[in-house]
């Protein structure tokens, strides 16, 4: 079987971390990438779920803070004010 070279540009820090990971699990980078290519071809799809990073606004801590603030407002704590809009520069 003839081999071909695959070239990809990757952030330097990501490459170093990936190389270290591969070494820790007993692989070299080329073998790990070949495993990925074979899995894509076998399954005819990306072999893992691709998801958008969660929105930090909806973190448990932030939601708890918002709920606490709403309870305080309902209990009469806090003050209402008009929304102040700033013109774009």
Helices and strands as residue ranges (DSSP letters): H 12-24, H 29-43, G 56-58, H 60-74
